[in-house]
Amino acid sequence: MASVSLRSVSKAYAGTAAVSDVSLEVAEGEFVVLLGPSGCGKTTTLRMVAGFVQPSAGSILIGGDDVTAVPPRARNIGMVFQSYALFPNMSVAENIGFGLRERRVPADQAKRRVDELLELVQLSGRGGASVEELSGGQQQRVALARALAIRPRLLLMDEPLGALDLKLRESMQIELHRLQRDLKITTILVTHDQQEAMSLADRIVIMKDGRIQQVGSSQELYDRPANRFVAEFIGKNNLLRGRVVDTGAEGSAVRLAEGGVVRILGVVGRVGDFVDLSIRPESILLGTTPLGAANVLTGTVQDRRFLGNIVHYFVKTASGGTILVERPAVDPGAAPGEPVAISWEPDGAVVFPVGEASPGRGAPTA
Amino acid sequence: MTGRIRWSSVVAAATILFLLGPFVVILGASFDTGDNYHVQFPPRGFTLAWFGQISPKYVQAAWTSLVVGLAVAVLAGVIGTAAALGIVRSRIGGKEAFQAFFRLPVQIPLVVTGAVFLQFYYYVSALTGLDLLRGLAGLILAHLFIALPYCVGSVSSVLVRMNPSLEEAAQSLGATHWSTFRRVTLPAIRPGVAAGMFYAFIVSFGDVPVAIFLAAGDAATLPVRIFQDMQFDFQPSMLAVSSLIVIVSAALILAVQRFAGLDMVLPGGRR
């Protein structure tokens, strides 16, 4: 097992930056997930760690050794590809044993290791099968076993569960998590699925346009997003635009484009500045009469979606914006068409300054 | 709707008949009992006599064709694979130009190719004293020229469809470039290589216009021999030779179909 350091790593293709100045420390045994929309540079970053892409600038260290100029085959990294990339001309056991054979491991030793891994990924007895006979989930396990067989210093996974259906993906997430814990292997995984990232990662690295936006645990990212992008990318979120009207020791006041003046914690900018309030749907209370939280807006329930343990309300405000409110199903709530008051505490909103942008209208984002 | 289906069936049947007709005539006529100086179909009897009367010079010519064809297939397989790897994998610009360049030999009329190679060999001979027209080297070289595009094409087409992660997976597992090629790339592109080699063999084996310039006299290939005899000295035994070629070709196609998949060879194939 080894730590990984990326030091000001950049990659440009024909003048276009795919990855810009990425610095990241991954501790020994840590599970780090690179998360972001497609084209954010997460896969390029992973492929630079693997050695398939040469950085335009910066250096990459594995276990303290600078490997920037080391070819992939000498990096001792286990890699799981999105397509699994199993060798179709080889059996399951031959696939798993590929790296051992390349390393000239004696046949009996290699066989023992392959059996060990077949057991680890719960495919004992399937060693002789052709990889094409296997289901998607089983192929995924073989790809993982093949990567682990060589006892790599580091495990890299590029959207490893992307091709599986939802049920299988969830059970594989649990298995992957358990495996990583047991083996204590340093792991970097790339995904665009925030739920997957949150359920697997010790730390999540959020990327956009080739740059790291924020690094932190799932909870840190959810509770304290560093910017508007992170707030919108992780979980559901309401973004309300407003203008600072008062700053004081116990907080500031913001006049919302939705109408009404609300209190926020701390001081963001100066009076007259535009700000965005990011409010989680579950931080908002909803009732036919105001429910006591400090900030209150009024509106009408436009739509109500019952989702089992929770209910989503889409509330249309006086100025025409829509706010998403998530309440437990046991709450009395309100029916579509009913006028309601929605309210939240000042600490329920994360505030981001807005540059010179014009005031916009708040809208729920998925 | 039904009218259209019936119409297309008629066209299909007519096409099959059109493709099959000449073979049926040749095969049938080769069993004819008469001693004609023209093709007799339908045959008036059945005899295998003509097969017994095949001249040894045809056996000699068949052997020449086989040696040339196999040499061309092997060389085209090796060179074509290397060229396809270079074209498909290279990151340099002008890839299209290279691809067009490798298609060039197909676009030159074979008679011109034959004449050009003949002139070229004269030139080489005058310059260096090396006579490529003696022996089979010159013919093999010229056939390689016309067969190579097929090999480059068929290998390229499987190569571009190959999952690039396969080679990366091999490398991440510690494989060298050579080991990656031998254990991962080659097995993946084998159908393309086999198809290309098969095509190279067929192109060489069936060629008259080039070989007629370069393989005269005792070194004549089978089709050149048939072509010359057809002009000057028709014998019913030539139909027997032709029948044998048809039968061997059919067997060869079935074999390739079995081991490599014919879709790889013929245009409009799978995937």
Interface residues (C-beta under 8 A of the other chain):
Chain A: A50 G51 F52 P71 P72 R73 A74 R75 N76 I77 G78 M79 F81 Q82 S83 A85 L86 F87 P88 N89 F98 G99 E102 R103 R146 A147 I150
Chain B: N163 S165 L166 E168 A169 A170 Q171 S172 L173 G174 A175 T176 S179 R183 V184 P187 A188
